[in-house]
Amino acid sequence: MVDTRTQSVSRSGVAAPRFADGDLYSLAEKHGTPYFLIDEATLRRKVSEMEQGFSEYKGVFRVAYSVKANFNPSVIRTFASEGILFDLTAPSEVVFVQKAGGSAENVMYTSITETKAEYEQVLKMGVRKIVVASHTGYLNLAEAASKLNVTVNAMIRVNPEVHVHAELHGSMGHGKFGLQFNGGSQDSALVVLKKVLGTPLLRFEGFHFHLGSQIDDPSCYAEAIEKLEAFILGARRQLGEFRVNTIDIGGGVPVPYGRKVPTPKDLGDKIVGQLNSLVESIGDRFMLVAESGRFLTAESTVLVTRVVNMKRFGETKYIYVDAGYNVLLDSALLKHEYPVDVVPGGKPSPQKVALVGRLCDPLDVFPISSRSKLGGAELGKLVVFREVGAYSLVMNMPFHSQPRPPVLMRGSQGSYSVVRKGQDVERLFADEGGDCLSN
Ligand SMILES: *Cc1c(COP(=O)(O)O)cnc(C)c1O
């Protein structure tokens, strides 16, 4: 049974996953609430939507999954089986990818800390594509490569300093990430490029930038590519010829969350022509990489909670569910509005409605999107938060002694399985220091 009332439809016309109401209730009986539920078919479909968006690019196009958005081993394994790349930032992420069936060959490693020890560690694990983003990072990578006597493909992370229209900025006003094209100090893309080109164990691979997350106006990509082109042509005049094998345009493809946002196809329509001209103007048919964490994972997942209390306060009807921002941190941190609905739904309430969590903290109020349908709320009914697959279960925390909820997955064949066990309170107690009490 499919309940058509609870689907959201993205602008591309493809429905977010449908879970039958009956299935959600029987899973709640079996596993308790709250629980996360991931749809494997949606994860796979998002990869092909990304690939279709860039199908007009004349060279090779690859999607890279930014594992930080959701490092559940079954999610990683699903993407590994799609043969896509992985965008990683910590040695522990390399461990996750390798243990879940991915290979170091498919890793693009972009460190923030860029220490020599870290580079040695990931080189030993077999990673060979590394993005440097500071002069110190370059020196550390060169030393690590020389100590282990391995050849490394080095990318340079630039910060194109373009205006980004997004919820979360990675570029504008943020010097944390990437090098200026010509900063006037050794921390500039030009200086680091020159050094990489002159370092025998480093093979210059190409350029990387990452502009932000949930980017709802793709023109910043076009601007960044324009600046990169000017930089490449200028750098060749100063440093002589060098080949550009890869250009990685970072992440940021947005998720609807109940609104209209540009699709990968819209992004492709905006910039693929420009990228094809870039191939002509620099004379290199570079591999194009687009990273994504949010777009690839968000829509696949719902958080299922239960109404455990209701009350009137003045004109407002309060609906209490048995989860809080401990499982959906961005709702408190960023006031992020996830589409929410009661299952099965009912008539919209004439009163003002507030949806609140179980934590004793005033921040534990879920901002409700205007598209959310909270009609029909009754004690015991399920309340489903949609499009929660990115940056949520990786941020689950034990605030208020809350054990982590289970994560379930509906496989491509339709059967349900547990992909992260719920934490029991004994285990939580031990991990939080209970196991030190005897000392
Ligand atoms: C976080 C991050 C991404 C993923 O961003 P999304 O908004 O999830 O697509 C991609 N690249 C880098 C370097 C990142 O830090």
The ligand as an ORCA input file, in Angstrom:
! r2SCAN-3c Opt
* xyz 0 1
  C      31.147     19.290      2.706
  C      31.882     19.274      1.434
  C      31.246     18.824      0.273
  C      29.797     18.412      0.237
  O      28.947     19.478      0.249
  P      27.361     19.219     -0.005
  O      26.733     20.520      0.252
  O      26.964     18.184      0.966
  O      27.231     18.779     -1.407
  C      31.989     18.760     -0.887
  N      33.290     19.128     -0.908
  C      33.930     19.572      0.181
  C      35.353     19.936      0.083
  C      33.244     19.665      1.391
  O      33.876     20.121      2.472
*
